[in-house]
Amino acid sequence: MSATSPTPRAAATDSRDDSSSAPLTQRRDLEPSVWSQLEPLLPQVSKPIQYVGGELGAVTKDWGAATVRWALMYPDAYEVGLPNQGVQILYEVLNELPDTLAERTYAVWPDLETLMRTHGVPQFTVDAHRAVRDFDVFGISFSTELGYTNMLTAIDLAGIPMLAADRTDADPVILAGGHAAFNPEPIADFIDAAVLGDGEEAVLEITAIVREWKAEGSPGGRDELLLRLARTESVYVPRFYDIDYLPDGRIQRVVPNRADVPFRVHKRTTMDLDAWPYPKKPLVPLAETVHERYAVEIFRGCTRGCRFCQAGMITRPVRERSITTVGQMVREGLEFSGFNEVGLLSLSSADHSEIGDMCSGLAEQYAGTNVSLSLPSTRVDAFNIDLAQELSRNGRRTGLTFAPEGGSERIRKVINKMVTKEDLIRTVVTAYTNGWRQVKLYFMCGLPTETDEDVLEIAEMAHEVIKAGRAATGSKDIRCTVSIGGFVPKPHTPFQWASMERPEVIDHRLKILKQAINSDRSLGRAIGYRYHDGEPSLIEGLLSRGDRRVGSVIRKVWENGGRFDGWSEHFSYQRWVDAAAETLPAFGVDLDWYTTRQREELEVLPWDHLDSGLDKDWLWQDWQDSVSEFEQDDCRWTPCFDCGVCPSMDTEIQIGPTGKKLLPLTPLGGSGMKVPAAGHSH
């Protein structure tokens, strides 16, 4: 296994030939490359560097020596997809296996898509420019449902039949993962299988199943392979489940259509994160990307219990990475990559039981260098002066984002975001007095039971933040940005039953909020205002809680030109509305039925047969508590609330403190430790 990729020109061989109709096991020993077809097209497209590959950290392996071959995709542009932590981890885990090969592919921009169709170039990997169709498994990681149309583009460009039912033994198994895979029903017609939960051990198990099936001569073909995956009880294969509907459009039941597949599919939970210290060799991008840093996931899971937060619910229980492992990963990751920013990632990084020692240890370790620390997600009530001083010790202050989520005390009780206005002001003033001049405050609009008054309190809070910051620093040179996102009810959360607000209601609230922020001009000038209007949120709501019938909408949108729906400049609300109006009436439902309708307690939800570990009765009770404005504590520090995860998944909360420090790490200057010199950045 080579450490880095050869240049694409060196990796190139003849492009795909007539062997594409050969059986899977024969055709895939030919090491096809499409570079000779692709290269002449690159001068005609924007940012051609994103399609070239060969990054530091990239791997190309001998095609013929590999038994199992994976193509991994984050279904967005290179600049968004390359930094994705999940794909990088799986890429490294798989390529460490001697008989397994993993390569990456990303969504191509429309300019290259047009040229690829004209010149017959298939969807390709960036590592060795091999055709995606030639791999055994095509794994796609979804963190948002708005990537579904990009998946269809990739499947179509690859020359793979769009519908899973039409695929043959010559086609790869299309496998969905990521947070959106906890309800894969809207894309059930297009994927062969979905994995719920953590991927590290899941991809190894899937690889072993494919390896054994191929070694036996691929008995029973594609159906047998999918059956073996389904029998693990942690891989969901939609074709083995039938859905019956009631006359009013609701689901009557979801049942297996054969006796040897499980009634429920369970999520995977990777325990002991110290045993999985990835990525060890992070990818260093050639083109500009949204994040350029070495990111370490310091813990996984969250038990704060924010009722809107799918990530917090589906990743339970909390599993901390030890302070010593974090220190070792940072040291080796920086030495390998040359990055000069370290991101300490989790859903709420400042909640790590040893975050103070971790930050002070890292700040000490890299004092006098150009390395800066950032906590991309920081709870208002977990940020303090000690943390502020450590994060800014070398003079570089990365951005600070705090997320009160709701404008009023009342709405924060509804969503279980236990933060007071006083907490927020004290926290932001701490940042201002420690040298930050800009903070970002994130809120949501359209939350259950929300009124105009709840939203207007965001303006009042922003005004008080600026006033308090000016008073504390004696300076007018401070700013805050108010960023507003639309609320989307997500599966496996207490809000999975909630109705959505219509876009015009959201847009009205955003308009009056802007007016309120600017009502005091001296304060309003210091407040930036960024928002997402209500239309994309409604469509995300359709996709997040949809069932298989929504697949017809996705396909129609894609046929009508839908691409990059997560990008505002490419998203067309009207295209989605028109597609829904054209396809859903045949099933007796419509767009509002999926979005603005509140669900009842006993309704069968499209994902009820997919087990996130959370007890549905517990989620329903938490939904009732929400409407009653009752707050729930964090079970890390209080007795168990019986959410169901720990007993049903045979897991447990894993937190410190370990009592250890970051040291002993090799001191700077010893044993060849390299850190970026001041002013140097990749």
RADA-V242890 format. One record per residue. N is the residue number from 1. PSI is psi in whole degrees, 0 to 359 (* if undefined). NEAR is the number of other ideal C-beta (glycine too) atoms within 12 Angstrom. D_CENTER is the distance of its C-alpha to the mean C-alpha in Angstrom with 1 decimal. Layout:
N:PSI:NEAR:D_CENTER  N:PSI:NEAR:D_CENTER
//
This chain:
1:120:22:28.4  2:153:19:28.6  3:326:18:26.7  4:163:23:26.0  5:143:33:26.2  6:168:23:29.6  7:149:20:29.9  8:326:34:28.9  9:319:19:32.6  10:330:17:33.6  11:347:35:31.1  12:142:25:32.2  13:192:23:34.5  14:148:18:35.8  15:173:28:33.4  16:141:33:32.8  17:199:20:36.2  18:354:11:37.7  19:356:22:36.4  20:344:26:33.3  21:358:16:35.2  22:159:20:36.1  23:150:19:34.8  24:311:33:31.4  25:329:25:33.0  26:310:16:35.5  27:327:29:33.5  28:5:36:30.7  29:9:21:33.3  30:355:24:34.1  31:64:32:31.4  32:150:37:30.9  33:143:35:29.7  34:12:40:29.5  35:320:37:29.8  36:333:23:33.4  37:325:27:32.4  38:319:39:29.4  39:315:27:31.0  40:341:18:33.6  41:336:28:31.0  42:324:31:29.0  43:347:15:31.6  44:1:19:31.3  45:163:25:27.6  46:144:19:25.7  47:58:23:24.0  48:337:25:25.3  49:333:22:24.2  50:347:32:20.6  51:4:41:22.0  52:327:32:24.3  53:194:43:22.4  54:20:32:24.3  55:157:34:22.1  56:129:22:23.1  57:344:35:21.2  58:155:37:21.1  59:133:40:23.0  60:135:38:25.3  61:163:35:27.2  62:115:21:30.3  63:314:31:29.4  64:335:15:32.6  65:351:17:32.1  66:136:34:28.8  67:319:27:29.1  68:131:39:25.4  69:125:47:23.4  70:136:48:19.6  71:124:45:18.0  72:133:47:14.2  73:135:50:12.3  74:117:42:9.2  75:60:46:10.7  76:179:40:11.3  77:157:38:14.1  78:316:37:14.7  79:335:26:14.5  80:322:31:10.7  81:322:40:10.0  82:317:41:12.3  83:354:38:11.0  84:121:40:7.6  85:318:33:8.5  86:312:40:7.7  87:319:41:9.8  88:319:41:12.3  89:312:39:13.0  90:323:43:13.6  91:316:47:15.6  92:316:35:17.7  93:315:35:18.3  94:318:43:19.5  95:347:39:21.6  96:343:26:23.4  97:130:28:24.9  98:330:16:28.3  99:15:27:28.3  100:144:36:24.7  101:135:38:23.3  102:133:43:19.7  103:164:44:19.1  104:148:51:16.4  105:149:49:16.3  106:169:46:14.6  107:135:43:15.5  108:145:42:19.0  109:157:32:20.3  110:329:24:22.9  111:318:23:25.8  112:325:32:25.1  113:315:30:24.3  114:315:19:27.8  115:321:26:29.5  116:319:34:27.9  117:319:19:29.2  118:321:15:32.6  119:5:21:33.0  120:33:19:31.5  121:125:34:28.8  122:167:35:26.1  123:132:45:22.3  124:161:45:22.4  125:153:45:20.6  126:346:47:20.8  127:304:42:22.2  128:14:43:25.4  129:45:45:25.1  130:151:45:25.6  131:131:44:25.2  132:327:47:22.1  133:340:40:24.5  134:358:45:26.3  135:164:44:23.7  136:318:43:23.8  137:132:47:20.1  138:99:43:17.6  139:128:48:14.2  140:125:52:11.3  141:117:42:7.6  142:118:41:6.1  143:345:29:3.0  144:148:34:6.4  145:343:41:9.9  146:0:39:11.5  147:1:42:10.7  148:320:48:13.3  149:326:45:16.3  150:326:43:15.1  151:316:52:14.9  152:322:39:18.5  153:314:44:19.7  154:317:43:18.7  155:315:41:20.4  156:314:27:23.4  157:329:38:23.7  158:345:37:23.6  159:22:29:26.6  160:137:35:25.0  161:137:22:26.2  162:319:27:23.9  163:134:25:24.7  164:325:34:24.1  165:338:19:27.6  166:358:17:29.1  167:154:31:27.8  168:183:23:30.2  169:345:27:30.5  170:354:28:30.1  171:148:36:26.4  172:159:43:23.3  173:123:47:21.5  174:119:48:18.3  175:124:45:15.6  176:144:45:12.3  177:187:45:9.6  178:176:43:6.2  179:322:37:6.1  180:343:42:8.0  181:354:49:10.4  182:347:44:12.0  183:84:44:13.9  184:6:47:14.4  185:320:40:17.9  186:336:44:17.6  187:16:47:16.9  188:330:39:19.2  189:339:33:21.9  190:340:43:20.0  191:158:47:18.3  192:330:43:20.5  193:163:45:18.3  194:144:47:15.1  195:129:47:14.0  196:131:40:13.0  197:205:40:11.6  198:143:41:11.8  199:343:45:12.5  200:307:36:15.1  201:331:26:18.1  202:316:41:17.1  203:330:42:17.2  204:320:27:20.5  205:317:27:21.9  206:317:42:21.1  207:317:37:22.6  208:321:23:25.7  209:316:31:26.1  210:318:41:26.0  211:313:27:28.3  212:319:21:30.8  213:319:31:30.8  214:322:32:31.6  215:331:15:34.2  216:2:16:36.0  217:25:14:36.3  218:52:24:33.4  219:142:17:35.4  220:1:14:34.8  221:205:23:32.4  222:318:32:29.0  223:320:26:29.6  224:319:24:30.7  225:315:35:27.6  226:324:39:25.3  227:319:29:27.7  228:322:32:27.4  229:316:38:23.6  230:325:35:24.0  231:345:24:26.6  232:343:26:24.3  233:8:26:23.2  234:8:35:19.6  235:125:43:19.0  236:124:45:19.3  237:101:41:21.5  238:327:42:22.0  239:342:32:25.4  240:12:31:26.9  241:134:34:26.5  242:149:19:28.6  243:129:31:28.0  244:143:17:31.0  245:149:21:31.1  246:163:16:33.6  247:332:10:35.8  248:7:14:33.9  249:342:25:30.6  250:161:27:29.0  251:132:30:28.0  252:313:18:31.0  253:157:20:29.5  254:121:30:27.1  255:146:20:29.1  256:145:25:29.1  257:13:19:31.5  258:157:18:32.7  259:340:12:34.0  260:23:17:32.1  261:152:30:28.5  262:152:25:27.1  263:325:22:27.1  264:145:24:23.8  265:134:38:20.9  266:151:30:19.4  267:156:41:16.1  268:139:36:16.1  269:117:35:16.2  270:114:35:16.8  271:164:26:19.5  272:73:20:21.1  273:338:34:18.4  274:336:28:21.4  275:353:16:22.0  276:67:28:18.8  277:62:30:19.0  278:154:36:16.5  279:137:39:16.1  280:326:30:19.8  281:80:33:20.2  282:148:42:17.3  283:130:47:17.4  284:112:32:19.4  285:150:36:18.9  286:326:28:22.0  287:163:29:20.9  288:136:18:19.5  289:170:30:15.8  290:331:22:13.7  291:131:28:13.8  292:89:29:16.8  293:163:38:17.0  294:117:43:17.0  295:130:38:14.2  296:126:47:15.1  297:109:38:13.2  298:335:44:16.3  299:162:39:15.4  300:143:43:13.1  301:164:46:13.5  302:139:37:15.2  303:20:37:18.4  304:331:39:19.1  305:27:38:18.9  306:125:39:17.6  307:343:47:18.2  308:347:43:15.7  309:103:34:12.7  310:318:38:11.0  311:317:30:8.8  312:325:43:12.3  313:315:39:14.1  314:347:40:12.4  315:7:40:12.0  316:154:45:15.7  317:174:40:17.9  318:132:36:17.7  319:112:39:18.2  320:144:38:19.2  321:139:40:19.7  322:154:32:23.3  323:326:36:24.5  324:321:27:26.3  325:318:33:23.4  326:314:44:21.4  327:317:38:24.5  328:318:27:25.1  329:318:39:21.6  330:314:44:21.9  331:309:36:25.4  332:324:29:24.7  333:319:41:21.5  334:319:41:23.4  335:320:26:26.5  336:316:27:24.7  337:330:36:22.7  338:7:26:24.9  339:154:41:22.1  340:18:31:23.6  341:138:39:20.7  342:122:46:19.1  343:121:37:15.9  344:101:44:16.1  345:145:37:12.6  346:181:38:11.9  347:337:36:11.4  348:78:40:15.0  349:323:39:16.4  350:355:40:19.9  351:353:36:20.2  352:136:42:20.6  353:342:29:24.2  354:32:32:25.3  355:324:37:23.4  356:309:30:26.8  357:324:30:28.2  358:312:45:25.0  359:318:40:25.1  360:322:26:28.9  361:316:31:29.0  362:319:45:26.6  363:320:33:28.3  364:316:25:31.6  365:322:36:30.6  366:19:39:29.6  367:137:20:32.3  368:1:17:34.1  369:182:31:31.4  370:13:24:28.9  371:128:41:25.9  372:155:34:24.1  373:145:48:21.8  374:146:35:19.0  375:96:43:17.2  376:334:33:14.3  377:114:35:14.2  378:121:44:17.8  379:143:36:19.4  380:318:39:22.6  381:6:27:24.7  382:355:32:23.6  383:130:38:24.4  384:177:25:28.0  385:324:19:30.5  386:316:21:30.3  387:317:35:26.6  388:317:34:27.3  389:321:25:30.1  390:320:34:28.2  391:340:43:25.3  392:16:29:27.9  393:321:27:30.5  394:15:28:30.7  395:346:18:30.9  396:123:26:27.5  397:109:25:25.5  398:167:31:21.9  399:147:30:20.4  400:126:38:20.4  401:128:33:18.2  402:145:41:19.3  403:86:38:18.0  404:337:44:21.0  405:312:41:19.2  406:145:45:22.6  407:327:42:25.8  408:157:31:28.4  409:319:25:29.1  410:313:27:29.5  411:332:38:26.1  412:331:37:24.5  413:321:28:26.4  414:317:38:25.2  415:358:46:21.5  416:35:38:22.5  417:93:39:21.5  418:76:28:24.6  419:131:38:25.3  420:165:21:28.7  421:323:28:29.7  422:319:18:31.8  423:311:25:28.8  424:312:41:27.0  425:318:31:30.1  426:318:26:31.1  427:314:39:27.7  428:321:44:27.6  429:322:32:31.3  430:316:34:30.5  431:313:42:28.2  432:318:36:30.8  433:347:24:33.6  434:19:28:31.8  435:351:25:31.6  436:141:34:28.4  437:352:25:29.5  438:129:25:26.3  439:157:42:23.7  440:133:30:20.9  441:127:45:20.9  442:131:34:18.1  443:166:47:19.3  444:153:43:18.6  445:142:43:21.2  446:16:48:22.2  447:156:44:21.7  448:137:37:24.0  449:4:27:27.6  450:144:38:26.9  451:170:23:30.0  452:321:25:30.9  453:322:21:32.3  454:319:36:29.0  455:321:42:27.4  456:336:29:30.5  457:342:31:30.3  458:318:43:27.3  459:317:36:30.0  460:318:28:32.3  461:316:41:29.8  462:318:47:29.0  463:316:32:32.8  464:327:27:33.5  465:313:42:30.9  466:316:39:32.6  467:314:25:36.1  468:321:29:35.3  469:319:37:33.8  470:320:26:36.9  471:320:18:39.2  472:327:22:37.7  473:344:23:37.6  474:20:11:40.6  475:147:17:38.7  476:359:17:37.5  477:54:16:35.1  478:152:32:32.0  479:157:31:29.3  480:150:46:26.3  481:127:28:23.7  482:119:42:22.9  483:129:29:19.6  484:128:39:19.2  485:154:28:16.4  486:139:36:17.4  487:134:43:16.8  488:118:41:15.2  489:135:44:16.3  490:149:39:13.8  491:153:42:14.9  492:25:45:15.9  493:162:43:16.6  494:338:40:20.1  495:11:42:19.5  496:344:40:18.9  497:352:31:22.6  498:152:38:22.6  499:155:29:23.8  500:153:41:22.3  501:150:37:24.4  502:151:23:25.6  503:324:31:24.5  504:331:17:28.1  505:314:28:28.0  506:312:36:24.8  507:324:27:26.4  508:315:23:29.6  509:322:38:28.1  510:324:37:26.3  511:313:23:29.7  512:333:25:31.7  513:317:36:29.3  514:317:27:29.8  515:319:18:33.5  516:321:28:33.6  517:319:38:31.8  518:3:22:34.4  519:332:18:37.3  520:106:19:38.2  521:324:11:38.2  522:326:14:38.6  523:318:28:35.5  524:328:23:33.6  525:334:20:34.0  526:1:31:32.0  527:116:37:29.0  528:155:23:26.4  529:116:28:24.9  530:138:22:21.6  531:159:31:20.4  532:126:32:18.6  533:175:29:21.3  534:345:33:21.2  535:309:34:21.1  536:326:34:17.4  537:320:42:16.5  538:319:38:19.1  539:322:44:17.8  540:324:40:14.3  541:321:42:16.3  542:316:45:18.3  543:327:44:15.3  544:326:44:13.6  545:16:43:17.0  546:167:43:18.8  547:195:41:20.7  548:336:33:22.0  549:337:33:24.2  550:341:41:21.4  551:326:37:21.0  552:327:30:24.2  553:313:44:22.9  554:315:43:19.9  555:319:30:22.4  556:317:26:25.0  557:315:39:22.7  558:316:33:21.8  559:330:21:25.5  560:12:23:26.3  561:6:23:24.3  562:121:34:20.8  563:148:37:18.5  564:53:35:15.5  565:345:39:15.3  566:353:32:12.6  567:124:25:15.4  568:326:17:18.2  569:344:12:20.9  570:343:25:20.0  571:135:26:19.2  572:108:24:22.4  573:318:28:22.7  574:325:18:26.1  575:320:27:24.9  576:317:41:22.7  577:315:25:25.6  578:318:21:28.1  579:320:33:26.2  580:318:36:25.8  581:331:20:29.5  582:327:21:30.5  583:325:28:28.8  584:327:30:28.3  585:334:17:32.0  586:337:15:32.9  587:1:27:31.1  588:20:15:32.7  589:174:30:29.5  590:182:24:28.1  591:315:34:25.2  592:325:22:26.5  593:324:28:26.7  594:339:38:23.0  595:301:40:22.1  596:3:26:25.0  597:131:24:26.5  598:137:23:26.3  599:153:30:26.1  600:163:16:28.9  601:317:16:28.7  602:5:15:29.9  603:137:26:28.0  604:118:24:26.3  605:150:35:22.6  606:338:38:21.0  607:12:43:18.8  608:335:34:21.6  609:2:37:22.3  610:117:38:18.8  611:110:30:19.1  612:0:43:16.4  613:340:36:19.4  614:135:43:20.0  615:127:26:23.4  616:324:33:23.7  617:323:16:26.9  618:318:30:25.3  619:317:40:22.6  620:317:27:25.4  621:323:24:27.5  622:327:36:24.8  623:318:33:24.6  624:319:22:28.4  625:323:25:28.3  626:310:37:26.0  627:330:25:28.6  628:1:18:31.2  629:40:23:29.4  630:129:21:29.5  631:145:26:27.3  632:135:34:25.9  633:174:17:26.0  634:122:31:23.5  635:357:27:24.5  636:328:30:24.0  637:358:16:27.3  638:172:14:29.0  639:159:11:30.1  640:142:22:27.8  641:9:26:27.1  642:45:19:26.8  643:339:37:23.3  644:343:29:23.8  645:308:38:21.0  646:311:27:23.3  647:320:17:26.2  648:330:22:24.5  649:0:31:22.1  650:49:15:24.8  651:182:28:22.7  652:158:22:23.5  653:133:29:22.3  654:102:28:22.6  655:160:30:23.5  656:209:29:26.1  657:150:17:28.1  658:340:22:29.2  659:3:11:32.0  660:161:22:31.2  661:172:24:30.7  662:322:32:28.8  663:155:19:32.1  664:120:15:33.6  665:154:29:31.7  666:125:19:33.9  667:155:17:35.2  668:138:21:34.7  669:344:12:37.3  670:149:12:37.6  671:41:13:36.8  672:19:12:35.5  673:126:21:32.5  674:134:24:31.1  675:154:37:29.2  676:135:30:28.9  677:158:15:32.2  678:136:16:32.3  679:355:9:31.4  680:135:15:29.7  681:145:21:26.1  682:*:25:24.4
//
